[in-house]
Amino acid sequence: MTGPQQEQGGSVRLSSEGLPGWLEPVERVAREVEPRQLSRFLPPAGGGGRPSAVLILFGEGPRGPELLLMERASSLRSHAGQPSFPGGALDPEDGDPAGEGPLRAALREAEEETGLDPSGVQIFATLPALYIPVSDFVVTPVLGWWRRPTPVAPVDPAETARVFTVPVAELTDPVNRATTVHPSGHRGPAFAVGSALVWGFTAGVIDRVLYFAGWERAWDRGKLVPLDPHA
């Protein structure tokens, strides 16, 4: 597949054709991983939760494979100031949450938040839906290959403070890894990359993808970073 992921009529399809070899372990993770292997927070058994999606976009940068991230504006009511994947809740026009809805939502939200051109993105897989209890979001992580990179930047500063890429080499560097400690007592993986501390849901997904793809390097889990009480 060399053209836009969005087909005529609004259909969005998955394709693993032509992926670079280094992405094959990630594609395998998507095929084999079980929800419980990704998180202990899974969608409510009886349904419920607000369907949403995030775009986990891999590209090729000057330092090799990289991920696209953004930092949410500090004025937002939910997850203010946190680095995250582009994404958000499904809109009615996105379609069925059990079908192509998450694919459309991930691309649409990424375009709205970062200015990303969806036609340059090849969606090759999704991960099992996960749950964020604090916001009641049922999140489908959508995996994409940035086949044709385009400029990205915050579209609305009231929502997005900055947009940036992080080399996978920095994410796997043990020096940049730590465990966050929330005032509630919850602990989770974190990545100190550049001027950003990536933690919470985003860091949890990155941590599991790195592990199951075989990219993780041994790191000091006893290196603790306390989080702000208002985080």
C-alpha positions in Angstrom: 0.0 0.0 0.0 1.5 3.3 -1.0 -1.5 5.6 -1.0 -3.8 7.1 1.6 -5.2 4.9 4.3 -8.6 6.5 3.8 -10.4 4.9 0.9 -13.1 6.4 -1.2 -16.4 6.4 0.7 -14.7 7.0 4.0 -13.6 3.4 4.7 -10.3 2.9 6.5 -8.5 -0.4 6.2 -5.6 -2.1 8.0 -2.5 -3.0 6.0 0.8 -4.5 7.0 2.1 -4.5 3.4 5.5 -2.9 2.9 6.3 -2.2 6.6 9.9 -1.7 7.4 11.5 -4.8 9.0 12.0 -3.2 12.3 8.3 -2.8 12.8 7.6 -6.5 12.3 8.0 -7.2 16.1 5.4 -4.5 16.8 3.0 -6.0 14.3 3.5 -9.4 15.9 2.7 -7.9 19.4 -0.6 -6.7 18.0 -1.5 -10.2 16.7 -0.5 -12.1 19.8 -0.8 -10.0 22.9 -3.6 -10.5 25.4 -5.4 -7.6 27.0 -4.2 -8.6 30.5 -0.6 -8.5 29.3 -1.0 -4.8 28.5 -2.8 -3.5 31.6 -4.8 -4.5 34.6 -7.3 -1.8 33.7 -9.6 -3.4 31.1 -13.0 -2.2 29.7 -16.0 -2.8 32.1 -17.3 -6.4 31.6 -20.9 -5.2 31.3 -20.1 -2.5 28.8 -19.9 1.2 29.5 -17.1 3.7 29.3 -16.6 6.2 26.5 -15.1 4.8 23.3 -11.9 6.5 22.3 -8.7 5.9 20.4 -5.1 7.0 20.3 -2.6 6.9 17.4 0.7 5.2 18.2 2.6 6.5 15.2 6.0 5.1 14.4 8.3 7.0 12.0 11.9 7.0 10.8 13.9 9.9 12.1 17.6 11.0 12.1 18.3 8.7 15.0 16.3 5.8 13.7 12.8 4.7 14.7 10.7 7.2 16.6 7.3 7.8 18.1 5.0 10.9 17.7 3.9 12.4 21.0 2.2 15.6 22.1 1.9 17.5 25.3 -1.5 18.5 26.5 -2.1 22.1 27.4 -1.7 22.9 31.1 -5.1 24.6 31.2 -7.1 21.4 30.3 -9.3 19.9 32.9 -8.2 16.3 32.2 -4.6 15.1 32.1 -3.3 18.7 31.9 0.3 19.1 30.9 0.8 15.4 30.3 2.7 14.0 27.3 0.4 11.6 25.4 -0.4 10.0 22.1 -2.7 12.0 19.8 -6.2 10.8 20.3 -9.6 11.3 21.9 -13.2 10.2 22.0 -15.0 8.7 19.0 -17.5 11.1 17.4 -20.8 9.7 15.9 -19.4 10.1 12.4 -16.4 7.9 13.2 -18.7 4.9 13.1 -18.8 1.6 15.1 -16.4 1.4 18.0 -16.2 -2.3 17.3 -15.3 -1.7 13.6 -13.5 1.1 11.8 -14.5 3.8 14.3 -11.3 3.8 16.3 -9.2 3.9 13.2 -11.1 7.0 11.9 -11.0 8.6 15.3 -7.3 8.1 15.8 -6.5 9.7 12.4 -9.0 12.5 12.8 -7.9 13.4 16.3 -4.2 13.4 15.3 -5.0 15.7 12.4 -7.0 18.0 14.7 -4.3 18.1 17.4 -1.1 18.0 15.5 -1.9 18.9 11.9 -0.8 15.5 10.8 -1.7 14.6 7.2 -3.6 11.3 7.5 -2.8 10.4 3.9 0.8 9.8 4.9 -0.1 7.3 7.6 -0.5 3.5 7.1 -2.5 1.9 9.9 -1.3 -1.6 10.3 -2.8 -2.9 13.5 -4.7 -2.2 16.7 -4.0 -3.3 20.2 -6.8 -4.6 22.6 -9.0 -1.9 24.1 -7.9 -0.7 27.5 -9.6 1.3 30.2 -8.7 4.6 31.9 -10.8 4.7 35.1 -10.1 8.3 36.0 -11.7 9.5 32.7 -13.9 6.5 32.0 -12.4 6.1 28.5 -12.3 2.8 26.8 -9.2 3.3 24.6 -8.2 1.4 21.4 -4.5 2.0 20.6 -4.2 2.2 16.8 -0.7 1.4 15.4 0.5 3.4 12.4 3.6 3.7 10.2 4.4 7.2 9.1 5.1 6.2 5.6 5.2 9.8 4.3 6.0 12.3 7.1 4.5 15.8 7.0 5.1 18.8 9.3 3.3 18.7 12.6 2.7 21.4 15.2 0.0 22.3 17.8 -3.2 23.2 15.9 -5.0 24.7 19.0 -2.6 25.9 21.8 -5.6 25.8 24.1 -5.5 22.0 23.7 -2.0 21.1 22.7 1.2 22.7 24.1 3.7 21.1 21.8 4.1 18.2 19.4 7.4 16.2 19.3 9.0 13.0 18.3 11.0 10.7 20.6 13.6 8.2 19.2 12.8 4.7 20.3 16.5 4.5 21.3 15.8 7.1 24.0 12.8 5.2 25.3 14.8 2.0 25.6 17.8 3.7 27.2 17.9 2.5 30.9 19.1 6.0 32.0 15.8 7.5 30.9 13.6 5.0 32.6 12.0 5.3 36.1 9.0 4.4 38.2 6.5 7.1 39.1 4.8 7.1 42.5 1.4 8.8 42.6 0.1 10.2 45.9 -2.5 7.5 45.8 0.3 4.9 46.0 -0.1 3.7 42.4 3.2 3.0 40.7 3.8 2.9 37.0 6.6 3.1 34.4 7.9 6.4 33.1 10.3 7.8 30.5 12.3 11.0 31.0 13.0 12.1 27.5 14.1 15.6 26.6 12.2 18.0 28.8 9.2 15.6 29.1 8.3 13.0 31.7 6.0 10.5 30.0 3.9 8.6 32.5 0.4 7.2 33.1 -1.5 5.5 30.3 0.9 6.5 27.6 4.0 5.3 29.4 2.2 2.0 30.3 1.4 1.2 26.7 4.9 2.2 25.5 6.4 0.0 28.3 4.4 -3.0 27.2 5.1 -2.6 23.5 8.8 -2.3 24.1 8.8 -5.4 26.3 6.7 -7.7 24.1 8.6 -6.5 20.9 11.8 -7.6 22.6 13.2 -4.0 22.6 13.3 -3.5 26.4 16.7 -3.2 28.0 17.2 -3.9 31.7 16.5 -0.8 33.8 16.4 0.2 37.5 12.8 -0.2 38.6 13.8 1.1 42.0 14.4 4.6 40.6 11.4 6.4 41.9 9.9 9.7 40.7 7.1 11.2 42.9 4.3 12.8 41.0 2.7 16.1 41.9 -0.4 15.6 44.1 -2.5 17.4 41.5 -1.4 15.1 38.6 
